[in-house]
Structures are given as structure tokens and as C-alpha cells.
Amino acid sequence: MKNYSTLIPDVESNVLLRERTHTKTGGRVQYVFYPHNLEELKTVVSTLKSDDVYFEIFGEMTNIAVSEDNLDFVVINMMRYDENLDPEWDGKRFLTVSASMKMKKLAVWAYNSSIKGLAWMEGIPGTVGAGIFMNAGFLVGQDMETYLVSAEYLDLDDLEVKNVQNQDLNFRYRYSKFHDMNAIVLKGTFLLYPLKRDWKHVLRKYKLKLQMNKYHARRANNQPLGLPSAGTVFVPPTPWHVGGMMRELNMVGYQIGGAQISPKSPGFIVNVGGMTGEDYFKLVEYMQTKVHDNYNLTIVPEVRLISRMGDPRRKH
């Protein structure tokens, strides 16, 4: 592979991904590129495509498990894109946000700005761009599908910036059309509501804060936040519940290597020490097999499982 260490100003070489992913899994990649603006992003993408170098697009890396091999791809990380750029609020209904902004940070920003609609983001890790990509959410009606108006993205085929409307993203649980597009999300625009600034404004803001605290407490009470994980492993096979099936099958606490079915929340796989990406993959497969054998159901991971060659569901 060529030397890309000076392709853009912000590049890291020989990066061990287990030091960056929330699951604490992942081998080495030769380069991680951090584009700060559109020009740098286009430079990286066009160069890598021209040189036939495969790349993965990551944000905060909250929803992935990665192989421990030396990895045959490089990473474009969008965490620093438009760094420190403030959200753009029109004062009435529309808020436009960089894809690099963390959802938790955006929830706090909206609260401080007396804007209602994003309290549910307070308890969700990851960036706005990743959240749009996977239709992140908390409860029904508290998700990207409900509040997103449109998204701006870079088409990786022609390197043109384009927009897509909510109704064209085919949202469903933890899915958007971006899964099947060759694109990088750059911005999202949301339909929100300003808190009315009358004599009840302080009370309204207090209620909004209580709502955020409620989301935070629910997540802390129901999820194994003290251990590395990628969150809920599988798309819920409605009306079944994966955690409930794990309890019925006496699989709670089952472990392969350092990967364990969480006793606190059996829909999670947690890293109890030294978990590898391969441990995670094997435990996912084991859970799928047991559920299929006992319930005749096929459960599908919502966590991205990144092999040595990259995500098999993605193409560039």
C-alpha cells in the first residue's frame, strides 16, 4: 500500500482498532483518515478509489465488532468532520446538524437552546450521521425516522453532494436506505419545536430536563453500561424478544472467550475481559442457531460485524 500519511492533515497510521471501538475489539488498520471538511473528504475518497484501496466509514464506532486480524481496509472516520461547527437553528422549526456531532451532545445543546424534540438522544451513543444511517432511536416515536426531515450526503460514485428526504429513506427498525447506498452522510435536518418563551418557560424547560433524566435512568437501569458492548445485538423479531428467548433457553451468562450474553440484559453481548471480534462473531452465530432450532426464527444482527476484509454488507 502507498504511503498516505500526508494525504490530508489529520491521518493516523498503524492504528489498533480495539483501542477505539466500544466493544474493545479489532486488529490493526494501516490508516485512519479524519477529514475535517468536504474538500479533504473528497480527496481521501477519490484517491482511495483511484488506487483501489477498500475503506470503511466509521464514526464513534459504537455499533461494531471487528476481527482481530491485520485488517485489509483503511478507515475514514467522520468524528472530526466540520469540527466544532454549531448546529444551525432557523428559530422556528428546522435544525441542521453536522453528521459528526454526538447525539448526546446534540440533546444537551437542544435543551440549552430551549428546543424540544431531541431529549431521546441523551441516552444514545454515537454520532448524528451514524444515527441517521441506522435509524437510531429509543422508543417508538423517539427515533430518527420521526424527526429527520432530510439528509445531505456525499455520493461516493460521482463525488457529488446530494439530498434525500425522509420519505425516500425507507426507514424501519435500525435501517435506512443508506445501508444500500454508496454514500457518506454529511448533515441532517430535523423538524423540532422551540419552547414557548412565556411565563411558563422555566416550567417547560424543567419538564424537558426531567424527560432527559428519565431516558438516562431507564438506559442505566436496563443496560449493562459498565462493560464494553455494541448495544442490542439483534433486530427484534417482533413479537418475540431476544432477551426473553435467552432466558427461556437458559443461555443467560453463556460465554465464548471473553464474549458473554449479558446477565443484566440478555439482548446484549458484553466484553467481560479479552473479548475478540471472533469471540463476538461466534457467540452471535451460536445465539442465531439456538433461536432457529428452538423457535424456527431467523434473527438478524443490527450490530455491524466487520471481518478482516471489511463489512460484507457494504460496497464502495
C-alpha positions as CSV (number, residue, x, y, z in Angstrom):
1,M,0.0,0.0,0.0
2,K,1.2,3.5,-0.8
3,N,2.2,6.0,1.9
4,Y,-1.0,8.0,2.7
5,S,0.3,9.6,5.9
6,T,0.2,13.1,4.4
7,L,-2.8,12.7,2.1
8,I,-4.8,15.1,4.4
9,P,-3.5,16.9,7.5
10,D,-5.2,14.6,10.0
11,V,-4.1,11.0,9.5
12,E,-3.2,8.2,11.9
13,S,-1.0,5.3,11.0
14,N,-0.9,1.7,12.3
15,V,-4.0,2.0,14.4
16,L,-5.2,-0.7,16.7
17,L,-9.0,-0.5,16.5
18,R,-9.7,-2.3,19.8
19,E,-8.4,0.9,21.4
20,R,-11.2,2.8,19.6
21,T,-14.3,0.6,19.3
22,H,-16.9,0.4,22.1
23,T,-16.7,-3.4,22.1
24,K,-12.9,-3.2,22.5
25,T,-12.4,-5.4,19.5
26,G,-10.4,-5.0,16.3
27,G,-7.0,-5.5,14.8
28,R,-4.7,-3.1,13.1
29,V,-5.5,-0.8,10.2
30,Q,-2.7,0.9,8.3
31,Y,-4.5,4.3,8.2
32,V,-7.4,6.2,9.8
33,F,-8.3,9.4,7.9
34,Y,-10.1,12.2,9.7
35,P,-11.4,14.6,7.1
36,H,-12.4,18.0,8.5
37,N,-14.2,19.4,5.5
38,L,-15.7,18.4,2.2
39,E,-12.6,19.1,0.2
40,E,-10.5,16.8,2.4
41,L,-13.2,14.1,2.3
42,K,-13.3,14.1,-1.5
43,T,-9.5,14.0,-1.6
44,V,-9.4,10.9,0.5
45,V,-12.3,9.1,-1.3
46,S,-11.1,9.9,-4.8
47,T,-7.5,8.8,-4.0
48,L,-8.5,5.6,-2.4
49,K,-10.9,4.7,-5.1
50,S,-8.3,5.5,-7.8
51,D,-5.8,3.3,-6.0
52,D,-8.4,0.5,-5.5
53,V,-8.0,0.7,-1.7
54,Y,-11.0,-0.6,0.2
55,F,-12.2,1.7,3.0
56,E,-14.8,1.5,5.8
57,I,-16.7,4.6,7.0
58,F,-16.9,4.9,10.8
59,G,-18.0,7.4,13.4
60,E,-17.7,6.9,17.1
61,M,-17.6,3.1,16.5
62,T,-20.3,2.3,19.0
63,N,-22.1,-0.3,16.9
64,I,-19.4,-2.6,15.5
65,A,-17.4,-5.7,16.4
66,V,-14.2,-6.1,14.4
67,S,-11.9,-9.0,13.6
68,E,-8.6,-9.2,15.4
69,D,-6.6,-9.9,12.2
70,N,-4.4,-7.3,10.5
71,L,-7.2,-5.7,8.5
72,D,-7.3,-5.4,4.8
73,F,-9.0,-2.0,4.7
74,V,-8.4,1.6,5.8
75,V,-10.8,3.8,7.8
76,I,-12.4,7.1,7.0
77,N,-13.6,8.4,10.4
78,M,-16.2,11.2,10.4
79,M,-15.8,12.2,14.0
80,R,-13.9,15.4,13.3
81,Y,-15.8,16.5,10.1
82,D,-16.8,20.1,10.4
83,E,-15.2,20.1,13.9
84,N,-16.8,22.4,16.4
85,L,-19.4,23.5,13.9
86,D,-22.5,24.6,15.8
87,P,-26.0,23.4,14.8
88,E,-27.9,25.8,12.6
89,W,-31.4,26.7,14.0
90,D,-33.8,28.8,12.0
91,G,-35.6,29.9,15.2
92,K,-38.8,28.3,14.2
93,R,-38.8,24.6,13.2
94,F,-35.7,23.4,11.4
95,L,-32.3,22.4,12.9
96,T,-29.4,21.4,10.7
97,V,-26.6,19.4,12.3
98,S,-23.2,18.1,11.1
99,A,-23.1,14.3,10.9
100,S,-20.0,14.4,13.2
101,M,-21.9,15.7,16.2
102,K,-22.5,13.2,19.0
103,M,-26.2,12.6,19.7
104,K,-25.7,13.0,23.4
105,K,-24.1,16.4,22.9
106,L,-26.9,17.4,20.5
107,A,-29.5,16.6,23.1
108,V,-27.8,18.8,25.6
109,W,-27.4,21.6,23.0
110,A,-31.1,21.5,22.2
111,Y,-32.0,21.6,25.8
112,N,-29.8,24.6,26.5
113,S,-31.3,26.3,23.4
114,S,-34.8,25.6,24.6
115,I,-35.6,23.3,21.7
116,K,-37.9,20.4,22.1
117,G,-37.8,17.0,20.3
118,L,-34.4,15.5,20.9
119,A,-34.4,14.6,24.5
120,W,-34.4,10.9,23.5
121,M,-30.9,11.3,22.1
122,E,-29.5,11.9,25.5
123,G,-29.0,8.2,26.2
124,I,-27.8,7.1,22.8
125,P,-24.1,6.8,22.0
126,G,-22.7,7.6,18.5
127,T,-22.9,10.5,16.0
128,V,-25.8,12.0,14.2
129,G,-24.5,10.6,10.9
130,A,-24.4,7.0,12.3
131,G,-27.7,7.6,13.9
132,I,-29.3,8.5,10.6
133,F,-27.6,5.6,8.9
134,M,-29.1,3.1,11.3
135,N,-32.3,4.9,12.3
136,A,-31.2,5.2,15.9
137,G,-33.8,5.6,18.5
138,F,-35.0,4.9,22.0
139,L,-38.8,4.1,21.9
140,V,-41.4,4.1,19.1
141,G,-41.8,7.7,18.0
142,Q,-38.5,8.7,19.6
143,D,-36.1,8.0,16.7
144,M,-34.6,9.4,13.6
145,E,-37.5,8.4,11.4
146,T,-39.8,10.6,13.4
147,Y,-37.8,13.8,13.5
148,L,-35.5,13.8,10.5
149,V,-36.7,15.9,7.6
150,S,-33.8,15.3,5.2
151,A,-30.1,14.3,5.0
152,E,-27.2,15.7,3.0
153,Y,-24.7,13.1,1.8
154,L,-21.7,12.6,-0.5
155,D,-22.4,10.2,-3.3
156,L,-19.3,8.0,-3.5
157,D,-19.9,7.1,-7.1
158,D,-19.7,10.6,-8.6
159,L,-18.5,12.6,-5.5
160,E,-21.5,14.9,-5.7
161,V,-23.2,16.3,-2.6
162,K,-26.9,15.4,-2.7
163,N,-30.0,15.5,-0.5
164,V,-32.6,12.8,0.3
165,Q,-35.9,13.3,2.0
166,N,-37.2,11.3,4.9
167,Q,-39.9,9.5,2.9
168,D,-37.2,8.3,0.5
169,L,-35.0,6.7,3.1
170,N,-37.3,3.7,3.7
171,F,-36.8,3.8,7.4
172,R,-37.5,0.7,9.5
173,Y,-36.1,-0.6,12.8
174,R,-32.3,0.2,12.7
175,Y,-32.4,0.5,9.0
176,S,-32.3,3.3,6.4
177,K,-31.7,3.3,2.7
178,F,-28.2,4.4,3.4
179,H,-27.4,0.8,4.1
180,D,-27.8,0.1,0.4
181,M,-26.3,3.3,-0.9
182,N,-22.7,4.1,-1.7
183,A,-22.7,7.3,0.4
184,I,-21.4,9.2,3.4
185,V,-23.9,11.2,5.5
186,L,-22.8,14.8,5.9
187,K,-25.7,16.6,7.6
188,G,-29.2,16.0,8.9
189,T,-32.1,18.5,9.2
190,F,-34.7,17.9,11.9
191,L,-38.2,19.2,12.5
192,L,-38.3,20.4,16.1
193,Y,-40.2,22.9,18.3
194,P,-39.0,25.9,20.3
195,L,-40.2,26.1,23.9
196,K,-42.6,28.9,24.1
197,R,-41.0,31.9,25.9
198,D,-43.8,33.0,28.2
199,W,-44.2,32.9,32.0
200,K,-44.3,29.1,31.8
201,H,-40.9,28.8,30.0
202,V,-39.0,27.8,33.1
203,L,-41.5,25.1,33.9
204,R,-41.5,23.8,30.4
205,K,-37.7,23.6,30.4
206,Y,-37.8,21.8,33.8
207,K,-40.1,19.2,32.4
208,L,-37.8,18.7,29.4
209,K,-34.9,18.1,31.8
210,L,-37.0,15.6,33.7
211,Q,-37.7,13.8,30.4
212,M,-34.0,13.6,29.6
213,N,-33.2,12.3,33.1
214,K,-35.9,9.7,32.7
215,Y,-34.3,8.4,29.5
216,H,-30.9,8.4,31.1
217,A,-32.1,6.4,34.1
218,R,-34.0,3.9,32.0
219,R,-30.9,3.2,30.0
220,A,-28.7,2.9,33.1
221,N,-31.2,0.6,34.8
222,N,-31.8,-1.7,31.8
223,Q,-28.5,-1.9,30.0
224,P,-25.0,-3.2,31.0
225,L,-23.3,0.1,30.7
226,G,-20.4,-0.9,32.9
227,L,-19.0,-3.3,30.3
228,P,-17.9,-2.8,26.7
229,S,-20.6,-3.7,24.2
230,A,-22.2,-2.6,20.9
231,G,-25.6,-2.3,22.4
232,T,-28.5,-4.6,21.4
233,V,-27.2,-7.3,19.1
234,F,-30.2,-8.3,17.1
235,V,-33.1,-6.6,15.3
236,P,-36.1,-7.6,17.5
237,P,-38.1,-10.4,15.9
238,T,-41.4,-8.9,16.8
239,P,-43.4,-10.1,18.7
240,W,-40.6,-12.1,20.2
241,H,-37.9,-10.6,22.4
242,V,-34.3,-11.9,22.1
243,G,-33.5,-11.4,25.8
244,G,-36.6,-13.3,26.8
245,M,-35.7,-16.2,24.5
246,M,-32.2,-16.3,26.0
247,R,-33.8,-16.6,29.5
248,E,-36.1,-19.4,28.3
249,L,-33.2,-21.3,26.8
250,N,-31.1,-20.8,30.0
251,M,-28.4,-19.1,27.9
252,V,-28.0,-16.0,30.2
253,G,-24.4,-15.7,31.1
254,Y,-23.2,-18.1,28.3
255,Q,-19.7,-17.2,27.3
256,I,-17.4,-17.8,24.4
257,G,-13.9,-16.5,25.1
258,G,-14.4,-13.0,26.5
259,A,-17.9,-12.6,24.9
260,Q,-20.8,-13.1,27.3
261,I,-24.6,-12.9,26.9
262,S,-25.2,-10.2,29.5
263,P,-27.0,-11.3,32.7
264,K,-28.4,-7.8,33.1
265,S,-29.7,-7.5,29.6
266,P,-29.5,-10.8,27.6
267,G,-30.1,-9.0,24.3
268,F,-26.5,-7.6,24.7
269,I,-23.2,-9.3,24.2
270,V,-20.6,-7.8,26.6
271,N,-16.9,-8.0,26.8
272,V,-16.0,-9.5,30.2
273,G,-12.3,-9.4,29.5
274,G,-10.2,-10.0,26.4
275,M,-13.1,-10.5,24.0
276,T,-12.0,-10.7,20.4
277,G,-14.1,-9.9,17.4
278,E,-14.1,-13.6,16.6
279,D,-15.5,-14.4,20.1
280,Y,-18.3,-11.9,19.3
281,F,-19.0,-13.4,15.9
282,K,-19.1,-17.0,17.3
283,L,-21.5,-16.0,20.0
284,V,-23.8,-14.2,17.6
285,E,-23.8,-17.4,15.4
286,Y,-24.5,-19.6,18.4
287,M,-27.4,-17.4,19.5
288,Q,-28.8,-17.5,16.0
289,T,-28.6,-21.3,15.8
290,K,-30.2,-21.8,19.2
291,V,-33.1,-19.4,18.4
292,H,-33.6,-21.0,15.0
293,D,-33.6,-24.6,16.4
294,N,-36.0,-23.8,19.2
295,Y,-38.3,-21.1,17.8
296,N,-37.9,-21.6,14.0
297,L,-36.9,-17.9,13.8
298,T,-34.1,-16.2,12.0
299,I,-32.6,-13.3,14.0
300,V,-30.6,-10.7,12.2
301,P,-27.8,-8.7,13.8
302,E,-28.1,-4.9,13.9
303,V,-24.5,-4.7,15.1
304,R,-22.1,-4.4,12.2
305,L,-19.8,-7.4,12.1
306,I,-16.5,-6.3,10.4
307,S,-14.3,-9.1,9.1
308,R,-10.7,-8.8,8.0
309,M,-11.9,-7.8,4.6
310,G,-14.5,-5.3,5.9
311,D,-18.3,-5.3,6.3
312,P,-19.6,-7.9,3.8
313,R,-22.8,-5.9,3.5
314,R,-21.1,-2.8,2.3
315,K,-19.5,-1.9,-1.1
316,H,-17.6,1.1,-2.3
